[in-house]
């Protein structure tokens, strides 16, 4: 959700909360707001203001409903090369598989869950890594970053802007070996 939409949603929520507070107080027996509304509806100018405010809230409700129902899709492809014949693209899934393939060869890495974000100037790679207990985390992390960046740039021709790593856990089990292999 964009900043403008967040500001609108905040103002919208505050307005709805104020109206609901008045309704609750009126239901509890405070009749003054009901009388004010009854008097306001009798005057043409007040009725116009109430109608415009209600229409604005209705339009905002429809906008927020569409925002809530729409899904933001991450780009499924990264542009590799533009030629006279057209564009060459590599899918995000293919890039994630490349990351899995290159990290499967690094000693001490048990499991990896990559996520690739496409940017105009290249890609960013985010990794959740499970490592073996005796692994040197800083050294292995540096090795992962260097190998992932070099491999993707060499094979896919895409500039890697960043490789960010989160060591999720240290695991003794070697169960993930079967899921890491892509051969």
N, C-alpha and C positions, 0 to 999 in steps of 0.2 A: 504494500500500500504506500502510495506516495505521501510526501509531507503535507501537501495541500489537503489530501483526503483525510489524513489524520487530524488536522486542525478542524476541518468540517465535522468530522465524527465527534470530536471532543465538544465542540459547541452544540452540536445536535444532542448529544447525551446530556449535557447540562440543562438544555431547554426541556427535554423530556423529563428529567429528574425534577425540575421545578414544577412542571404541570402535574406530575404524579404526586408530589408532596402536597400540592393544593387539593388534589382530588382526595387524598387520604385524610387531610384535615377536614374537608367538607363532609366526608363519610363519617368522621368522628363527631360531627355535630357543629362544626364552625360554618355557619351559613353565609358569612360575609362574601366569600369568593363567588358563591352561587348567585347572590344578589347583584354583585358587580357584573357578572357575565350576563345576567338577565337584562340589566340596564344597558350594557354595551350593545347587545343585540338589537335593542330598540332604536339606536341611533345609526344613521346611514354611514357616517364616517367611521365609527368604531367597528361597524359590521364589515366595512371594506378592509380595515386593518386586520381584523381577525381572519377574514377570508384569505388575504394575501399571505399572512403568516402560516395558515394551515396549508395553503398550496405549496409554499416553500418547503415546509416540513414533509409534505407528501412527495415532492420531487426528490428531496434528500433521501427519503426512505427508499424510493425506487433505485436511486444511484447506489446506495449502500447494499441493497439487495443484490443488484447486479455484480458489485464488487465482491460480495461474499460468495456468489455462485460461480464466478469466473475463476479459472485456474491459470496461474502464471506458469508457463512452460519454460523450462530452461532450454537454451538453444541446443538442438540435437546435433548440430554440426559446427565444425570450425573450418573457416576458409584456409586452405593451405596455399593455393596458388591461383592466380588469375591469368589466363592466357587468352590469345585471340580466339581460341575455340570455345572458351567457357571457363568455368571454375572447377577446381578440384577440391573436394571436401572430404574430411574424415569425421566420422560420427564420434560423439562423446563416448559411446560404449566401446568403440575400437580403441580410443585413447586410454580408457580405463583398463582395458585388457592388456594394452602395451605396458602400463604401469605394473599390473600384476605379474606379467611375464618377467620384467627386468628385476623386480623385487624378489621374485621366487628364487633367484640365483644368489641372493645376498645371505651370507651366513648369519644365523641368529634371528632372522625374521620368521616368525611362526605363521602369522596371518596378517592380511592387509585388506583394508576396505578403502579404495580410492574414490574420490569425487573430483571431477574436472569441471572448472568454470571457464567458459570462453569469454575472452576480453578482446577489444579491438586490436590491442597490441600483442596478443598471444593468448596463452592459457595459464591458469593457475591450477595447481594440483594440491588437493587436501587429502592427507592420508591418516587413517586410524590404524595404528600398528600394534600387533601383539608380538613381543620379543621373548627369546629364550632367557632363562634366569641369569646366566653367566655372561650376557651380552653387554658390551660397552655401549651404552645408549648414545652418548655424544658422537663417538666414532662411527657407529652404525648409522646414525641419523645423517651425518655428513655424507657417508657413502651412498645412502639412499637418495639424498638430494642431488648429488653429482650424477649418479647413474641414471636416474629418472630424467633429469634435464637433458643430458647428453643423448640418451636413447631416443626420446621423443623428437628432439631437434634433428637427429640423424635420420631416423626412419620416416617420420611424418613431415619433416620440414617446417614444424611449427615452433615458434619461439616460446620457451617456457619462462614466464615472468617470475613465478615463485613455486616452491615446493614446500608446503607447510605440513609438519608432522605432529601428530598427537599420539604419544605412546599410551595406548588404552590400557594395556595390562602386560604383566610378565607371566608367561605360561610355561609349565613344564611339559604339558602334553604336546604330542606331535601330531594331533588329529587333523590339523589344518593342512598337512602336506598334500593330502588328496585333493583338497579344494583349491590349492594354489597352483597346481600344475596345469599348464595349458597346452602341453605337447600333444 
